[in-house]
Amino acid sequence: MTGRTAPVNARRPADTVPPGLPGLDPRYSHVLTDATGASWHYLDNGPELAARGFEPVGTVLAVHGNPTWSYLWRRLVTGAVDAAADGGPAWRVVAVDQLEMGLSQRTGEHRPLARRVADLGAFTDALGLTGPVVTLGHDWGGVVSLGWAVDHPDRLAGVALLNTAVHQPDDAPIPAPLRLALAGPVHRLGTRTTRAFLDTTLALARPRLAADVAAAYRLPYLTADERDGIEGFVADIPVDGAHPSADELDRVAAGVAGLKVPAVLLWGPHDPIFSDRYLDDLVRRLPHAHVHRFADAGHLIAEDADWTPPVLSWLSSLSGVRPGVLSAEGSATSGTDAFTGPRGPSTSGLLTSVPEVPDPSASRITSPSAGKGATASSGFVPLWAALDGRADDAAPAVLDMTTTGADGGPFTASWRALDRQVRRIAAGLHGIGVRRGDRVSLLVEPGPTLTAVVYACLRIGAVVVVADAGLGVRGLTRAQRGAWPRFVVAQRKGLAAARALGWPGVRISAEPLAPSVRRALGVTHELVDVARAGEGRPLPTEPGPHDEAAVLFTSGSTGPAKGVVYRHAELSALRDALAAHFDVGPETGLVTGFAPFALLGPALGTRSVTPVMDVSSPATLTARAVADAVRASDARIVFLSPAAILNVVATADAMDDADRAALARVDTFLSTGAPISAELLGSAAELMPAATAHTPYGMTECLLVTDITLDGIREAAAAPDAGVCVGRPVGGGEVLVSALDDDGAATGAPSAAPGVLGEVLVRAGHLKERYDRLWLTDLAAERDTPPGRWHRTGDVGHLDDRGRLWIEGRLAHVLRTADGPLAPVGPEQHVERVRQVRRAAVVGVGPAGVQQPVAVAETVEGTHGPGLAPDGLASAVRAASPVRLAAVLVVGRMPTDVRHNSKIDRTRLAAWADRVLTGGRVGRP
């Protein structure tokens, strides 16, 4: 074929690809005729593997969708050959063009789904394809490939899917673009007569396809006759149960649920056709599958994302797997570890280049209680055990400072009332269809209602999804669609957002609404009715330690917020670690101005209260609000974030003697969520003079890692170490450091050697189970770790010779200079000693390897505008900095994360600094 511009006969036979298509060598192009006489075009790297002396360990059968063709799989075809040449297992890749599509024969016949599945079987029979076979499909090619998989279990070794679907819910219409493509005269006009459907699909690529790549996709579809298959494919979409292909789709969907082979689901969430609704359905049918959502990818994920390396790594792990057998890598309960017993899908051992890492257990830094009660499956005590134990107690359990009770004080729920309400809601939720494993998103402000709903969900095995309002509308939308909850419990503001933004889930209002408002917001149930219906009903069997309990979203301070999956075992271990380390008992009482800890009161068996504040903006908390909460609850422990502490200290002058007397009764004060200076922590401690001030270090993935007191911080100030000292491991945790190489990558073998700058690794009984639907992120977090279950935090720092951990920044923020890696926090601390500087960030500008440090300062007195610092300030900053600075810039206010209002966005600052210093528009960072 030398190029195709003229019309061809509608029954033209298959043909091979012409030379010159970007990324595709014609030697991979072949034609085959099956037993029915139909001729097929397909890509096949088998002959190339044979020519190089490689014996395939299996075959990938790749099937495109509509309106693409086998060109979609070109990178895998060539990548598999390269992987074999590099010493990996040799995988043959056969990428077929379906009949009426691509360069395969145009027969002029309509091919409904059942026939396409049968066609694929005829093709593989003609090819003489034997097992083991891994099917790979995209779009409607996913359904066809799964049909082949269901029909050939004796040859099947695995399934891999890119954006596709096998089931259309009865209560949801097909996607709007498909409804449009099927509409009356638009159908033929858009799919066959013109290239509209084809060009619209290609335009979905993120970023836009290069012109030559787009032309390659159009190559088989230059004329209306050649686009006949596109029209037929769209017509074959089962819009309802009466459609001729509906029965076959149902058959395939049912068969998929019975597949027990390893599986991978790779997804582009920006897809107007196959939304996360369809991913959620596939996850339910293939619960053992590895799942990864590429945050910026869309429908054409094969073009949008670098998906072939992870697929090839996964394929290498399947070498030797017998068809029809679930391997250890694909098992939903593969492996055990010393902390958590049976685990979910394994994410280790899939990268063939990963070196053996020695177990440095003899020297790793551990907490004094390491090994005590570390096995979550031994003596497991569920989170609601303390609530059960106080079910007849009339003492206060949860206080709501925003609502007035009958006695004129804050509304108070007793342990007895809380237990009753938890049981009523739990039974009611089960009555409306909430089942174990169902996700329930909670968009309710902290208080008795949220507490009751959380524990009700946990009691029946539902998985609570918590993404706080601090993520903003965009972040919340990403979180809701990523987690894809089946139910949403929300107050009016959350319900309005869910309705307006199309968030998934059956909506349950947490507050009574007028009928008209219920209809407008699409509310199906009100929580009061759910609880009333659950009165006196029995509860289902309680979940076990290895059942999923929660999906908690990170702050999004270093990229899109990630869902973090916790099982009941890990949450119970966290409760135990907090109780033991901070000596929490029934009469302790908690004031929680930090959302993750606001719900732990009942689990710890002690009363809790959230002070009056905007939970999406911690900086709105005042000193009087904290005092009011302490006085109302007689609490002895106060949890706050650094941003909240800053405003508490700033508003301390508004307190009266009664407020100060209340705070004087506090025994323990914690600053959690982000680093805090000794000066600010000391100022807060002066407001609570009898309290021991702590600043624990942790993250959403492991909420408690190390701890240090104010006295410990002051002692550490005399040390020469750079960074923020966060103390020693607590709660049975362990810490190691993986050294940075000259390029700033954490490649060193994890160790506890003092003075080594590197990425911080943590291990604890309360460490997360995994990231949610982010398989590749899990792989990165577990890369090159010692035996057991460890997590690479993304933080950089070092251990000192006393076993204390010092945090020096984020791995992504390390400057890659000509002199090697430079962590930012150390230099920033020196700059912040300049009298005029409130906060500072040191960022790198220029190419990696020769980056130059630039200091960005937020001044105490504010600035007239962002840009170059005044000469006097610049000189003072340069004199204070331990590293030579290329420039000193000022900003009116540092860009920070929303949740904590304190984590500086150095990546954003670096881009701004580079723009300013290269003559671009200054603006605000």
Phi, psi and omega in degrees: 000129184247012184124142189230108181237339183267154176301151179235163177296141184298342181253031183296147179283175178292157181216163179267168184282148175282162174290158174098357177287130184298126175082003184226115177278130182301340182294344177275355186268131184219162176231141182219144176248129183270183185294340180272354182095356179284140180254137187240143167257141178206154172265141184209120177268004182303310179301323179294318177300316180296320180297332180267002176084021181259132176265117182298141175271349180177178183233136170265122177259104187257130185234123179281171177249209185245126010247047179265195176205187188299342175306333179305330188257014187302322183293325178289322179301311181282324181297326180293325176293316179297321180297320177294320179295333179275005176102001179277173176300144181270117177249123172285137177241121176245112181248112189261147168267123179295152178301143185077359184232161176056224180259011175283171186298141169265104183271343183079008182255146176283137185233092175293173188305312182301322180290323179296321177297317178294321177303315182296323176297320178295322178297312182292330175295316180294327179286342184072034185284123175246173182282172355282143181238135171249121178274148180220127182215155178224145177058221180289346170294336175295317179295315181296317180295322178291326175300317177297318181299315180296325184275349184229057183297334182288342180253348191279129177244348180177165175227141175228139185223141169243148186356107181202186178202150176234002183207134175251115182302143180294332185265012181226136178287160174295158184306146185305317180300326179285325176299320179293317181295335181269353188285114170037233183294341180296328185305298183291319182300317186278332186261328185243308184299317179241174178267019188302311182295317179298310183292326177296319178297314180296329180289349179284350181298143180231106359282182183302140179296144171299150186301320182288329177290316177300320179296324178295320178294328182280342189312313183282358190233043185281336182240164179298319179301320181290341179266009179301323180293327177297314178300315182294323179297315180296320180295337184272006178289120180288100182282340179201179183294344181272352182294143182303333181264002183297318181296319179293321177298318178296322179297315180295317181300316179295321180292325179300320181297341179264358180288133181242018180270161176304147184216149175227132176240115178248131193226141170253110186289343180270063185236114180287350181262296183257090181282180178295345174305317183284328174296316180300320178296318179294322178297322178292327180278331180235067187296342180272358187289146166284133184232133174221127175260117175280112193304327186256004184269160179232213185301316180273060183301330180296337176262333187276331190235156176273077190266341186290320179302313179294326178293319178295322176295319178295318179299322180297331179285345181269356182302127181091355178289132178281141179306140176081004184244135179280119181281170178300323181291335182260358186286146177281350180222051185269127172081162174226165172216169190293341183264320194238000181070211183304138183248172173280200184306128180291141176238016178253158174078008183267343180263113188293341182272359183291124180282162174293136180246126180293153177274107184271035186299337182288339185234357183294152180274122182235162176281159180302335183261012181303134178091348180271114179065028186283335182279111187295334183278349180265122179064035181299130177240116185295162184299330185269008183299318180293325177295317176300319183292339181247024186299337180255012185271128180271001180289158181296140176247313181223135178243144179242106184287348182268353184235137181270130179275181183297332182271006180089347177268190179295149178299134184231132174253125179284168175300320180296314181292321180295315179300316180297316182292322177301315181293320179296313181294319180301311180294322179294318177298318178297325180294332179265008172110004177285124184238167179304132181091344177292140179269135180234112179278135183246113179243062185230137180291150181305141181156186182303321181296311180299317180300314181296319181292319179301310184287332174295316178297315181299322182297327183259006177086007174289155183255116181281136177251119184239109174230108190284162185297342179298345178287345184079170184299314182295315181294320178295320179298315178300318182293315182295318181287329178290317180282332180047067178292151176275338180223151177228124173253120188211158169274178190304316181298317178294322178296320179295318178295318180298319180291313185290326186259001177070033178292144183284163173113145172293127188270129177239120181280131179280355180220152181298143180227151173295148181308320181294323179291320178303314180295317182296326183267359179068035182277131180266323183222155168250141186300325180297322178289323178299314180294320181297321181290337181273355182302123175078357180277147178288152178268150177290174179302137181291149176290162179259179185297334184262005173281146177294143183241322188206151167240109181254131183268140177291173186285342183077018183285341181234034182134184179304139179301137181251141174282133181243120184270127174243141171265170178300325180300314183291321179294321177293323177295323176297315177305314183294321180295316179296315182299317183288316186287322183256009174055054180273126178232181184303329184256013183291303183079137182234134165253118189241103175262017181230115193308315184301332181264356185293339186258004186271352181307304180299324178296324179277354178075025181226157182290153182217155180208141172258125180293166178293119180190165170274109186296340178275354180219088184303335182291356178275353181286134179250164179297320180295324178295320177296315180298318178300317181293319178296317182294318183292326186257350187053043183283150179250350179234137178235123175256125177220159174266160180303320180296321177294319181298321180303316180283329176299314178295319182293335182254013184297330182295342180280351181285149173256185184297324180294322177297315182293325179294323179296313181293335179291346180272354181288134180266325186224133181232129183237133169256118187230151172112332181195162179298153179219145181284155178298325181296314181291318178297322178294321178297321178291322180296330177296333178283340179233071193297337181269356186268147169272121183272128178240152169226087180293151175250132178191190182203170180304326181287337179203094194292343178222113180245302179229172178209148175213145178268169177300319177298322178295323178295317180295323176295319181292338182298336180279349181281153181279358186295146174273150176105189181254122178283122181249009172091200184254160179299147178226172174063031180078011183277166178223151182225136173225167179230132176257113189299147176276142174270185184296339179269003179083011178267144180274088184248353183288150176297129182303134180206173177253019180298133181287151173077011182259120178283127180188184178283139182275130175247139181230157177212135180196160178295338180257017173293143179313159172282314181186172168279153184273115175057037178224063185304316183291328175293322174299316179301316180295322181288339181252008183297134173050045179257159180293172176305149184099194185248105181243164181224126172280120190278339188084352173274150174243149180178200179208163173259145176262181185285000175253009178081011178273144179264134177243125180264130184240012177133195178255148180303321181292343183258001179294132178279134179255091185263173178295337180267005181111187183289143178231117176280143190280331192296319180304304177300324180298321180299321178293317180297323182289352175280348175292132189304322185280352188262124175275308179220154181221154173223136175251121184233164180255138174237149181102177183294148176301137182100335177225028181297147178251135179288136176231132178265133175243124186243138168258119188272156181295318184270002183083174182222153180290334179182156180288154179146208180293140180288149173304153186304317183296315179294318180300318179295318180295320180293317179297321181293327182278334186287136177281352178238152180290128183259135177284332181196161174233123180243161177232150174225155178289324181206134180291140171287126182229169174292160183279321186298310185264342185056027186217339181278113185288134179276086184292328179298316179294320179295320181297317179296320179294315180299318179298320180295316181297315186283347177256015174087013179279182179295134183287292179055197176256147179292000000 
